[in-house]
Amino acid sequence: MSNQNIILTKKSKSVKGTIHLTGSKSECNRALIIEALSRGKVKIGNISDAADTVTLCKALCVESEELSLKSKEEDLELSTRNIKVVNIGPAGTAMRFLAAYFTLHDDEVVLTGSERMKQRPIGILVDALRELGAHIEYLESAGFPPIKIKGGFKQLTCAISVKGNISSQYITALLLIAPRLPFGLELQIEGELTSRPYVEMTLAMLQSAGIRHTWDDNVINIEHQEFSATTLHIEPDWSAASYWYAIAALADEAELFLPGLTQYSLQGDSVITEIMANFGITSQFKDGGVYLKKEVKPIIRKIFDLKECPDLAQTIIVVCAALGHEATFTGLETLKIKETDRIKALQNELTKIGVKLIEKGQVYKLDCSGKFIPQRIFVNTYEDHRMAMAFAPLALLIKEVEIEDAQVVEKSYPAFWKDLEKANFEVKGES
């Protein structure tokens, strides 16, 4: 799909079919760092074709030699090194993970990205890495990319603290490199932990690769240790599945099969099965996947705490708005520092169907009193893949939905438009 708008229509309000989803971006990106740190011991099965994962793969290939890691007994010998520039574009996960990963690299690396990436904070992670012994400097604005990561890491401490109410990617970045730190890592999480399932995913994947850890109260310990030879098999992406749950929720009838998804997933976004049960969507796990079916039922739940699954926020909020369900949402603090300010983006686009998303401190409430269903709608995506896919299901209610910048979905779900066609949506390009 070229960089153009697309127009969605759906004549029938029923949806049936089998949709094969790509591997989880979240799992894949962690697995790629683990693979690189393991010096070839760890392999990956069912790697994602998401653009963010492809970007991270290319960035890791910037090395021409094995990562040089020092044990407790070794002294670091400084030498002249070439500076490498790694541009990760809009890939936020790659920025955070590579910032930690390249601190253990002998060469100097400049890590940069898109203009939006340069507006996304990284200061908390850089402060933690500096405290550990990394040499990092900002090249433009303090606290934001681009950053220059110098060779010469020598661990100063193993005990650091990080706030828990910030992006879990900062914490994951530190945990991933912990086994390779000469003195290991003792990470204290300050306050309440946001997106806890993503941290649990990281630790579970490290454990699958032979890395032991302890987690007592708010302290995670990982000693310096070796990885085991293994293959990390990547489950299909539950975040991608969430859009099919949204489609089922807005359809009159829905019967869908998503192969490969498991009931006991590492992915926190698998909670979509519980959330969408409130909208009449049943999930039956059999035949190596999950069957979705729509059953008509009244929507009772009024409050949704999305602290542990913020990537589902746009999907759930749009579904509630489309159904005129005046729900309240909490746990959305990290949405303002994503690919775009997702709160502002949602507020802008929901007005196009007469719905207001009202912010009161850290609580957000939908006002659907002015809701209407237009014949046509144009959706701005703000260079955010999740805006495009969260609003696409509106084609079941609105005769014509035009979505800006079709290729934006490549970030996490490149086959999204083709999969919609498989489900009998009509997808037309619009220059």
N, C-alpha and C positions, 0 to 999 in steps of 0.2 A: 504494500500500500504506500503510495507516494505521499509527500507532505501536502495533503489537501484535506478539505472537509469531506465528510461523508453524510449521506442522508439515509436515515433508517425508517422503514415502514414495516408494519406487521398486520396483514389483513385478518388473519385468524387470531383469536385471543387464547388459543390453546397452544401449548408447547410440549413436544415429545421428541425423544431422541437420545443418542449416546454421545457424550462429549469427552474426548481424551485431552486431559490437561497437561501442560508442561510441568517439569519438575519444580519443586518449591524454590523460589529465589532465595528465601531466607536460609533454608538448609544448604543450598548450593554454595552460597557465598561463604558461609562458615566452613563448609567442606573444602573449598578451594584454599583457604588460608591454612587449614589443618594439613592438607596434602602438601603444600609448599614447606611448612615447618617440619613435616615428618621426613623430609629428604627422600621422598619416593616410596616410603613404606605404606602410606595410605593411598588408596585409589578411590575413584568416584563412579558410581553407577547411576544412570538416568539424569545426566546433567541438564540443567535448565537451558533453554534457548533465549531466555529473557535478556534484553540488551544490557542490563546492569551486570548480569553474570558474565556475558561476553566481554564487557569492559574490564571486569576484574581479572578475567583470564589473561587478557592482553597485557594488563598492567603487571601481573606476576611474571610474565615472560620477558620483562624488561631486564631481568638479571641474565648475565652471561656466565655466571658461576654460582655454585652452591652458596646459600646463606652462610656467612661466617659467624658462628656463635661461640662465645668464650665460656669455658667452665670456670669454677671458682679459683682454680690454681693458675689459670693462664693470665698473662698480662696482655694488654691491648697494644699493639704496635701501630702507631699512626703512620700513614703513608699518603702520598699524593693520589687523589682519586678524581675521576671525571664526574661531573654533575649530570645526572639524568633528569629529564623532565617527564613527568607522568601526568597527563591530562585525563581526568576521569569523567569529564562532562558533567551531567546532572546526577551521577550515581552516588547518592549519599552514603550508602552502606560501604561502598568501595573507599570513599574518602576516609571514613572513620577506621575501618579495618586496616587499610594500608598505612595510615598515619602511625599506628602501633607497629605494624609488621616491618616497615622500613627503618624503624629505629634500631633494629638488630642487623641491619645491612651495612656492609663495609663502605659502600659508595655514598656520596651525597646525592640526595634526591629532592627535586622540587615537585611538590604535589599540588596540583591546581585543578580547576574545573570550570564549569559554566559560570555566567554572571550570577545566576541564582545561587549556585553553590558557594560563591564568594560572599553571599549574604547569610549563609547558614552557619551558626556558631560552632566552633570546635575548641574553644578555649579551655573548657573543663577537662577534656581529654588531653590536650597539650600540657596543661598544668600537671596532671597526674604522670604523664610520661616524663616530663622534666624532673619531677620529684624522684622518679625511679632512676634517672641518670641519663636520659636522652638529651641530645643537643638539637633543639628545634627553634627556628626563628620565623617570625611573620614577615612576609614580603610586602604586604600592602596594609591592611587594617589589623590591629591587634585583636586577637580572639577569633579571627576568620581566615579561611584559605585565601590565597595560596600560602603554603608553608615550605620552609627549607629544612630538610632533615639531614643532619650531618652524621657522618660515620664517627666512630669513637665511643660507642656506648659502653659505659662501665657502671654496673649497678651500684647505686648508693644506698638503697633501702629495699626491703621487701614489703613493708607495711605502708599502705596508703589508704586514704578515704575518698569516696566519691559520693556525691548526692544521688539519692535514689529516684528523685522526681524529675530527672532529665532523661534524655534518650537512652534507652537500654543498649544502643549500639556502642556507646562509650564504654560501658561496663563489659560488653562482649569483646570489644577490641582488646581490652586489657587481659581478660581471661584467656583469650586465644593464644597470646604470646607467653602466658605465665609458665608453661612447662619448659620453655627455652630460656627463661631468665635464670642466671646463675644461682640466685638465692630463692627462686620461686616467687610467689606472690601471696600476700595476706591482704585481701581487699575488704575494707569495711564499708558497708553501704549505709549512708546517713539518711535517716528518715524513711518514709514509705517508698517502696520500690514500684516504679511505673513499668508496665509491660513485663511483668515477672515471667510469663511463659517464654519470652525470647531468651532470657538469661538461663532458664531451665533447659531450653533447647540446646544452647551452647554447651552447657555442662554435660548433657546427655550425649551429645556428639563427641565431645572430648573423651568421655568415658568409653564410648564405642571404639575409640582409637587408642585405648589403653591408658588414658590419663586419669589418675585418681584425684579426688577432691573431697573436702569436707565443707559443710555449710551449717554453721552453728549460729542461730539467731540471725544477726546481720553481718556475719563475717564469713567470707569464702576463702579457703586456703587451697592453694595448688603448689605442690613442691616441684623443684627442678626434676624432670624425669623424661624418659624416652617414650616415643610413640610405638605402638605395636603395628605389625603388618595386618591390614584389614581393608575391606572395601565398604565405603559408606554408601548405602543405597538411598537415593533421594526420592521421597514420596511426592506425588503430584501436589500442586500448589493449592492449599485451602483458601488463600486470599483470592485466587482466580475462581475457585468454586463459589465464593460468596456472591459473585455477580449472577450465577445461575440460580442461586437461592432467591435473589432479588427478582429475577425474571419469573420464577415460579410464584412468588408472592403477589406479583402484579397480574399474572395470567388468570383467566377464568378457570382453565384446567391445565395441569402440568404433570407430566410423568417423564422424568429424566434419569439417566444412569451416568454416573461419573466413575469410571474404572480407576482402580489403584488407590483410592482414598481409604484410610483405615479409621476405625472408631477410636483407637488409642494412639493418637498422633502426637508427635513432638511439637507440632505447630499450634500456637495459641489461637490462631484464627479458626481452628476446627470448632470453636465454641459457636460458630455460626449455626450449627445444627440446633443448639439449644435456643439461641435467640430467634431463629426463624420458625421454631415450633410455635411461638406466640402468634405467628401470622398464618398458621394452618399448614405449614410445610413439615411433613413427616420425613424422617431419614431412616432407611432400612439398610443395614450393612450386610450384604451377601454377594456371592458370585465375584468376590475380589474387588468390590467397590461399594458405592452408596447409591441407593435409589431414592429419588426425591418425588414426593407426590403432594399435590395440593388438595387440602380438605377445607371446606368452608367452615369457619368458626369465628366467633367474636374476638376482637383484640382487646385484651384486658390489661396487659402490662403497660404501665405508664412511665416507669423510670428505667433507663438503661445506663449502667455504669460501664464505660468502655475503656477504663484505665488499662486493662490488660490486653486489649485488642484494638488499639487506636486506628489501625489500617482498615477496620470494618466500619468506621464512623460514617464516612460519606455514603456508603451503601445503605446502611440502616436508616440514616436520617432521610435520605431521598425516598426510600420505601415508605416511611412513616408520613412524609409530606404528601406523597402521591396518593396515599390512602386516606388522607385527612385525619390522621391519628396524632393528636396533640400530645406528644411524648416529651419527656424531660431527659436530658443527657448530661452525664458527668464524665470525668476522666479524659477530657479533650485537650489538656494543657499542651501536649506536644504538637498539636495540629498546626500551630502557627509557624513552626520552623521546618515544615516539610518541603516538598517540591515547590509549593506555593503556600501562602497563608490560607490553609484549607477552611478555616472558619469564615474568613472574608469571602472566599470564593463561593462557599455554600450559600452564604447570605445573599450574594449578588445573583446567583443563578436561580435560587428558589423563588425570588420575587417574580420570575417569569411565569410561575404558576400561582402567583398570589399568596405565597407562604412566606412567613417571616421566621427567621431563626434568631431569637432574642437572647442576648448574652447578659447574664447578671452574675458578675464575679466569675466563679468557675462552674456555674450552672447554666445550661442552655436549654431553652424551651421553644418548641414549635407553636406558632400561632397560625392555625389553618382557617381562621374565620373568613379570610378573603380568597380562599383557594378556588381556582377555576381550571378547566381543562381547555387549552387553546387548540386550534386546528393545527398549528405549527409552532415549533419552538427552535431557537438557535441557542446552543450551549457552548459557552466559552470554556476552554479547558485549562488555561493558565499554565501551559506546559506541564500538566499533571496528569499522569496516566489514570489515576483513580477517579478524577473528575469525569473523564470520558466514559469510563466503564460503569460508574455509579449512576450516571444519567441515561445511559443507553436503554435500560429497561423501560423508560417512559414511553418508548415506541409502542408498547402494548396498550397505552391509554391515549396517546396523542397521535394524530394521523401521520404527522411528518416531524421527525426529530433530526435536525441538522447539528452535527457535532464538529467542532473546530479541530483541525490538525489531527487527522486520523492516525498518523504514525506515532503519536505520543504513547499509544498502548504498547509499543515495542519494548518499553522499559521493563515490563513485567509479564506481559501476556501477548506476544506477537501475533498469535493466531486468533485473537478475539473476534475480529470482524468475519473471518472465514467460518469460525464456529457458529456465529450468529446466523450465517447463511445456511449452515447445516440444520439449524433449528427453524428454517423457513422465515427468517427475517429477510427483507429485501434491503440490500446494502448497495448504495450508489455513490460513486465518487462525484465530488462537486469542486471545481477549481475555485 
